[in-house]
Amino acid sequence: MERPKSITRGEFCAKMRILEKKLEQLGKKKIYLCSEGAMRWLTGIRHQVVDIAANTPTTVHVVVETKPNTSLLFYSEPWESNRVHDIIERGIWNECGVEASYGGTSPDLTEEGIASPLDENYAEIERSIVSPLAEGNQKAKLDWLVSESRQALMEIAAHMEEGMTGWDLRTLVYHTYHQRHLELNLVMLGLSKMKRHLHPVVEDDSVVEPGTVVKIAIGARYFDMFHSATQLVKIGEAPSHRELVVHHALQEATLAYADQFTAGAVEKDLHAALGPIFKKVEETHGLEGFGQSAHLHHAGGPLSPLGNRDFVIAEKGQRQILPYSQFSVNPVDALEFLKFELQGIVLPAGPPQIIDEFAWCEATTDKPPYDSMEWRGTTLRLPTIITHGDT
């Protein structure tokens, strides 16, 4: 699959239509965008190569005006101005008849009719504009990113060696992803003596040991698209029957939970659904104590260009899930401390689309690096525990 462009004319125009429609609903004529995620979404250009977090300002800002005519007015510190002038000159908006210019160091956010961080609900306004996934090039970027990222995880698993330290493995992860033109927003590695760590922060001198399950958790990005993924690798031997049974139950519970991510769903209701779902899977599979997995890890949440995760589903939260937005869920089981993660797209009606991370994989392979599961009348290919040496 050819690497997609960072942004195209059609993509930019589709994004502007989303923005214009939202501002019209709000009775606003302008919006101030200042976060790295929102700026990548709008421009298809990196403005800083660091971890992206939602609502965190970056080096270049813009005021988008939709009435009477659509225009972009960029702002930055003086030492960034030469770069910004080049961005204005080369930007995709020039192909769309949208005027762009430089406004200096900062806009007047007190003027009437502008949506800005001074508004109490600005974070939700920004999310409602930037989150919806557009067809065409933006979807192509996501598909390419997910494919390349999952292949990178397979490559890392193949090159792991017993005795590697946490720092060795971290180096391998970054090298493999960068070779595939992918940035990393997050890397977590669970090696020796870290089985119970739900968020395994890299320990430099931890070791890849035989008989253990190594957890590799990443947040990969390609401009405004993100892939949140986990890969489990059993070292030196095949996964045990117990590990496979528990992991299958975790897959089943995760899919049932993911099905709750429908357009308009409220986060407190999503959080409340976890307990009954995991308890039902516990009873179905006879896995005493599995139900405690429901709230062992966080409850996942929506993804968007704004950051690797917009927010984590909260027990009493009132935020809604938006149509055409993405989400990621990644529970950890309470029996073997295995982790399973999947990413999906919320549809306007009905259950979500689960992203196929193995579209690149030949179906004829004897040992596919995924599990096949029947779900809602279709066959899904899901990440599994792979054995080092079989990749």
Residue, then its C-alpha position, 0 to 999 in steps of 0.5 A: m500500500e502506497r503511503p498516502k499524502s499528509i493532506t489532499r484538496g478533497e480532504f481539506c475541503a471536507k474538513m472545512r465543511i465540517l468546521e463551517k457546519k459546526l460554527e453555524q450551529l453555534g452561531k459563531k463565525k470564527i474559531y481559534l485552533c491552537s493545539e498540535g492535533a488540531m493544527r495537523w488536522l487542518t494543515g497536514i503539517r507537523h508543527q512540533v515533533v513531540d508527544i501530542a496531548a489534547n488541548t495542549p498548545t503548539t508553536v503555530h496557531v490559526v483563526v479560521e473565519t467562515k463568514p463572510n468568506t472562508s479565510l485562515l489567519f496564522y499566528s506564532e512567536p516572532w522566531e517562528s514567523n519565517r517558517v509560518h510564511d513558508i507554510i502559508e505559501r505552500g499550504i493546501w488551502n491555495e488549491c481551494g481558493v481559501e485566503a491565508s495570511y499572517g496575523g502576528t503573535s496573537p489574536d484578539l480572543t475577546e471579539e464577538g463571534i469567535a470560539s476559543p479556549l476562553d469558552e467553557n465548552y471549547a474542548e468539546i467544540e474542538r473535539s466535535i470538529v476534529s473527531p469525525l473521520a472523513e472518507g477519502n484520504q483521511k481514511a486512507k491514512l488511517d488504513w495505511l497507518v494501522s497496516e504499517s503499525r501492526q506489521a511493525l509489531m510483527e517485525i519487532a516480535a521477530h527480532m526480539e531475543e532472550g536477554m534483551t534489556g528494556w532499553d534494547l527493546r525500546t530502541l528496536v521499537y523506535h527504529t522499526y517504526h521510524q523506518r516505516h515513516l511512523e512517529l510514536n506518541l507512546v511506548m510501554l514495554g512489560l518485560s521480566k518482573m512486570k507482569r502485574h504492571l497495567h501501564p508498564v513504563v520502560e525499565d532500562d535493565s528489565v530483561v526478555e526472559p524465556g517463558t514470559v509474556v512480553k507486552i508491547a503497547i504503542g501509540a503510533r501516529y501519521f500526521d493527524m491519524f493515530h493507532s493505539a495497539t498492544q501485542l503480546v509475545k510469549i518467549g521461548e514457548a507457546p502460550s499455555h492453555r490457561e493463557l489462551v483461554v483467558h485471552h479468548a475470554l478477554q477478546e470476547a468481553t472487549l468486543a461486547y464492550a466495544d459494541q456499546f460505542t454507538a453514536g450518542a452513547v454517554e460515557k457513564d453508561l459505557h462505564a456501567a456496562l463493563g461490570p455486567i459484560f465481564k461477569k457474563v463472560e466469566e460465567t460463560h467460560g467458568l473463569e472464577g474471578f474474571g469479572q474483576s477484570a472489568h475495572l482493573h484497567h481504565a475503560g478506554g475512550p475516543l481517539s482523534p487527531l487531538g491526541n492518542r486518546d481524547f479522554v478516558i471514559a469516567e464513571k460519572g462522565q456526561r460526554q457523548i460518543l460522536p458519529y464517525s469518531q474513533f475509539s480504543v479499548n484495552p482491558v487487562d484481565a485479573l487472572e493472568f494480567l494479559k492485555f487485549e486492545l482493539q480500535g473502532i469507528v463509531l457509525p451514525a447508527g448501530p454498532p461500530q466498525i472494528i478496524d481490521e489490523f491484518a488486511w495486509c496478511e496473506a490468508t494462506t499462511d499456516k500460522p497467522p499472527y491473529d485469531s479469527m472470531e465470529w462476531r455479529g455475522t462476520t469473521l474478525r481478525l484479532p490480535t493474539i498472543i504470538t510465540h517468539g520464533d513463529t513470526 
